[in-house]
Amino acid sequence: MSVQSIVNQVRWVKRPQGQDEQADRSLSETVSAIISRVKEEGDSALKAFSQQFDKVVPPQLEVTAAEIDAALAGMDPQTRRDSEFAIAQVRRFAEAQFATMLPLEIETLPGVHLGHRIIPVQTVGCYVPGGRYPILSAPVMSIVPATVAGCEQIVACLPPGAHPAMIAVCHLAGAHRIFRVGGAQAIAAMAWGTESIPAVDKIVGPGNAYVNEAKRQVFGKVGIDALAGPSEIFTLADETADPRILAADLLAQAEHDVHTRVGLATTSPEIAERTLAEMTRQLGSLPTAATAGEAWRRQGEIVVCRTEDELIAFADYMATEHLQVHTRDPHATAGKIRNYGSLFIGQNASVVFSDKCCGTNHTLPTMAAARYTGGLWVGAYVKVCTHQWIDEQGIPAIAEPAVRQSRTEGMQGHRRAAEIRLRPQDIDAITAGLQD
């Protein structure tokens, strides 16, 4: 079954609204202007944008040691214990992942030695969103894997109005320097450097549409983890699913932002209708219904598939950030799916657990990027760099075909460089063109 054709075969009980392309163009122009000004004016531009967007200018951009101590002292003890639990869980999983990444040395032919090294990115910038809530798990997800990878300098940027506990968690997670700079201007500062903020080699971490667009525009000058859109959740369900749990999980993600994409694909028309009704019922008692309800109105969707094969094909077409599987045999269903950011197998595996503290990273691909990439992980903070060395025994095996191929391609400089290894006694004649 064609993944692309599946959209014409399923039945929508509820469809999402379209996107505003004109707003996207305006956003791009605004971010471009912000980046240009930060490049030209440095810290003074950051302070001006802080006043414009955040209505506050911190006395200094970098958080001081005394301020970190105050943030730690002011942190609720249970909140600190819970944050440290999340840090430990994320660290444990990142360490296990890192242990699978090994250096390599192999002799592919006698005398031909190839290999690779695992090298940490030297300086990383972790963007920590402020947003509607103080999401304490956000700095954990971006900073902890960087510490496991061994990055020498970890810089964290968060909006000046962020909750003090966010500063405390940045420190607990392992940030070396913390700055009160948010938005697209923070991305520009980390990419180009200012008087206060060092230029980094790679920028990671989610943010709003301005942050995402800024990451897109600075990519190339620095590396980025991914381009992240609004949060997404989809659940695959059959007739065994519980509409109350389905609705609760969808609304949990919907409260992130009015642009959050939430959906259900099911083989059961009854589950589809009951979940639709349950969404309305639970919104009536949800304190964050203003946001969650608007997200559901704009981006909510429910799809009915005729078979499990259609269900799998639709999931692969959606390639959603979070994918839950609530079927009779969720492990069997999950094993057939290939496109997702992170997979939540069975009714007990709520996205909420990963969002907060279970250990897998919650920074994941959106906008169908899961078709070609996974989420943020310790491997995003290292480079796998190859090397080779050839001893005398290996030269003929490699040089002879390289000479022939270079001659065929007409690349005589390549041919010469290969041939002087093969016949070093004739190096003067070869480089003088006498052997051409």
N, C-alpha and C positions, 0 to 999 in steps of 0.2 A: 504494500500500500504506500503510495506517495505521501510523504510527510506534508508537502505543500498543498496537495489536493484535499487533505482531510477537512479543511475549513468549509468546503462545499458539501460535506457529507454529514456533519453533525448538525444537531438542532439546538439553536440558542433559546434558552428560556429567558435569559437576560443578557443584553449586549452592552459593551462599554461604549463610552463616547469617544470621538476622535480627538487628536491632538491639535494644538494651535500652532501652525507653522510660522505665522507672522510673529508670534511671541518669541519663538526660537531665534528668528533673525535679529530681533531687537536685543535679546539677551546676549547674543554673540558680539554685537557691536558695543554694548555696555562693558562687557568683560574685557574686550580688546583695549578699550580706553583706560580701564583700571590698570591693566598690566603695563601699558606704555607709561603711565604716570609713575607707577612704582619703580620701574626700571630707571626713569629719569631722575626722580626726586627722593627715592629711598625712604628713610624713616619719616620724613616730613609728610610724604604722601600717605603713609600708613596711619599717621595720627589724624590727618585730615579725613580719611575714609572712616576711621573709627568714630570721629565726631559725626560724620554724615550718616553712617549706617547704624551705629550702635549707641549714639548719643552720649558717649563717654570717651574720654581720652585718659588712659592710665598714666600715672606719673612716669613710669618707665615701661618699655615694651616687654622686657624680660622679667619673669617672676623671680623674686629674690629668694635666697635660702630662708630668710626670716618669714617670708610670706608662705613658703611651702610648710614650714613648721607650724605656722598659725592654721593653715588649712588642715593639716593632719590633726592638730589639737582640737579643732572645732568639728571634726568628723564624728558623727554618731558611732559609738563603739560597735554596735551590731552591723551597721553599714560597712564599717571598715573590715570586720571579720568576713562579711559576705563578699566584699571586693577582693580580699586576699584569697578567699576560696576560689573565686572565678579566675584570678591570676594563676593560682596553682594548677587549676584544671587546664587552662589554655596552655600553660607552660609544659605540662606533662604530655599533652597531645603533640605540641610542636616539637618537643624533644624526641618523641617517638618517630615523628615524620622525618626529622633531621637525621636520625640514625639510619634511615633508608637511603640517604644520599651519600654515596661513597666515592672517594677518588678512584681513578682507574689508571692502570699501567698494563699495556698489552703489547706483545711482540707479534705483529700480524704476519710478518715474513722474517726469515732469519736476518737480523740486523736492522729491522725497521721497527722502531719503538714509538707507540702512540699512547696518549693518555689524556686525562683531564683532571683538573683540580676544582674543588668547591671553594670559592672565594667570596667572603661576605662583601656586600656593598658597603663602602666605607662610611658614607654619611647619608642617613635617611631622614626625610621629613614626614612626620605623622600628623595629618590633619584630624583634629578632634572636633566634631560638630557640636554646636550649642543647641540649636533647635528648640522645639517646644518643651522637651523634657531634659533633665540632666541624665543622659544615658551613660551611666557609670561604666558599662561594659565596653563602650566605644573605644576609649584609649587602651583598654586591655587587649582588644583584638588587633590593634595596629602596632602597639609598642612591644608587647611580650614576644612575639615571634622574631622581632628585630634583635632583642637581647639574646635569644636562643641561637640565632644565626651568627652572632658575634660582630654586629655592626659597631664600628668605633665611636660614632657620634649619632645619637638619636635625638632629633629636635621635634618638639611637639608645639603645635600652634592651635589655640582655641580662642573663641570670641571673648572679648574683654568682659562681657556680662555673664560668662559661664559661672555656674555654681562653684563655690570654693572646693566642694568635694571632687569636682572634676580635676582640679589642679592636684589635689592629694592623690587621686588615682593615677594620674600621669606619672607622678613621682614614684608611687609604689610599683607601677608596672615597669619602670626602668628608664624613663626619659632622662637624658643628660641635661637638656636645657628646655625650658618651657616659656613660651611667649604668648602674650595676650593680643593676638591678632587673628581675626577671623575672615571668612569670606574669600572672594576671588583675590583680594589683596594679599592674603596670607600665602596663597599658592604662588603668586608672582614673587613675593619676597623670598620664599624658599627656593624658587627656581633661579632667580637672578642674584639674590643676596642683597642686603642693605647694610647700613652702618652697624645695625644691631644683630640682624639675623643672618646666619651663614648660609651660603648657597649649598644645596644638598645635591646628591647624585640621583636620588629617586624619591618621589612623593607617593605616599599611600594614605588610604583612609577615605571614607565616604563624606559627602556633604550635600548641600542643596544644589539647585540647578546652576547657580553662579559658580560654585566651587567645581562642579563637574565640567562646566564649559571652560573654566580656567585651566584645569588639568589637560583638557583636550588641546588648548592653545599653547601650553608650554611643553607639551610632549615633543621630544626630540632634543630640546635643550636639557631636559632631565627625563629620566624614566618615570613611568607611573604604573600603578598596579592595574587599574582598569578605569573605564568610564562608567560610572554608576548612575543610573536613573533612580526614580522613586522605588520604594520597596515593593516586592511582589510576593504573593503566595498563591499557590494553586493546590488543591487537594483532589486526588483521584479517589473515587468511591464507588462501591457497588451497593447492593441492597442490604448488606450487613452493617453499613455505617450508621452512626448516630447523628442525626441532624443538629442536635443541641451542641455537640462537640464541634461539628463542622462549622457552625455559625460562630461559636466562641473563638475558634482559631482564626477565622477570617477577620473577625472584628478586632482581634488582638493586633493584627498587622495593620488593619485599616486606621487605627488610631494614631499611627505614625504621622500621617500626612494626608491631605485631601487628594493628593495625586497617587496614593498607593493603589496598586492593582491587585485586586483580590478576586479569586474565582474558584469554581467547583466544576469538575468534569465527572460525570457519573453515568453508569449504565442503567440506572434506575430512575425512571420518570417520577416515581413517588418520592424518592430521596431528594430529587431536584426541587419539587414543589414544597416539600416539608422544610427544606433548608431555606428556601426563599421566605416562607412564613416565619421561620425561626429568626432570621436576620431582623425582621421588623419587630418581633417580640423582644429580642435582647437589646436592640437599640433603645427601646423604651426605658430601660433601667441602667443604661451604660453612662457613667459620668462624662466620658469623652465622646458622646454621641455626636456632638457638633462636627467634630473632625471625621470620626469613623463613618457617620451617616453620609457625609458629603463624599467621602472616598467611595463608599458603596454605590451611591447614586451615579457618580461620574464613571468609575472604573470597574464596578462590580460586574461579574459575568457568571452565568451558569449554563453549562453545555450538557446535553444528553447525547451519549454515544450508544450505538446499537450493540457493540461487542467490546470485549476487552481489547482486541486488536486495534479497534478504533480509538479506544481510550489511551493505549500506549502511543499510537501515532499522533494523537492530539497533544499528549504530554511532550513528545519530542518536538513537535511544531512550536509549542509555546516556549520551550527551553527556559522555564521560569526560574527565578532566583531561589525560592524555597518551594520544594515539592513534597507534599505529604501524601502518603499512600494508606488509605483506609479501605482495604478489601479483605475478603475472606482469607486469602493467603498473601499477605502483604510482601513477604520476602520474595515469593515467586513473581509477583507483579513487578516489584522493584527491579529484579534482575533483568527485566526486559527493556528497561528505560535507559537511554544513553545521554539525553540532554537535560541537565539540571544544574543549578548552583550547588545546592546541598539537598540531600534526600532524607526524609523523615519516615521511617518504615514502621507502620503500625500505629494504632490509635494512641499509644502511650508516648510516642515521640513527638511532642509538640515543638513547633518552631520556637516558642518562648524559651524553652530550655537552652537551645543553641544561642538565641539572642543574648542570654544573660550569663550562663555559667557552666554549661556541660563540657565545654572544651573545644569543640569544633569552631572554626572562625565564622563570625556572622557577616563579614564583609565579602559579598558574593556578587557574581555577575548578574546584571539585569538587562532588559531590552533584548532578550534572546541571545546575548553574548555567550550563554552557556553552551551554545552549539560549537564553540571553538575554544573555550577556556573554562578553567575552574575558578574557585574563589581565592581570596588572600590566604597565604600559608607561608610557612617558614622558607620554602623554596623561592618565594618572591623577593627575599632579601639577600640572595646569593647569586653569583654568576658561575656557570659551569663552563670553564675556559679550557680549551684543548691545548695540547703541546705535542711535539714530536722531536725525536732525535734519531739520527741515522748513523750507524757505525760503518766501517769500511766494507763489511760483508753485505750490507743492505743496499749500497749504492747501485750496483748493476741492476738489481731487480726493480728499482724505482726510476733510475735515471734513463734507462734505455726507452721504456714506453713514454716517458715525459718528453724526451728528445723527438721521438717519432710524432707524437701528438702535436707538439709545438710546431714542427715543420709542416704538418698537414694543415694546421690552422693559419700558417703564415706569420706566426708570432716568433720572430727570429731572436728577439731579446730573451724570451723564455727558453728557446732552444739553447742559446749560448750558456745561460745560467745553469741549465741542467748538464750540458756537455762538459763544462769545465770541472764538474764533480766526477764525471765518468772518466775523463782523460786529463787529469791535472797536469801531466807533463806537457800538454799542448796548450796551456792556458793563454800564453802570449799570442799564439797564432789564432786561436778561437776568438779572443776579445778584439783582435785586430781585423777580424773579418776574413782572414786567410783560409779559414776552414768552412766558409759558408758555401 
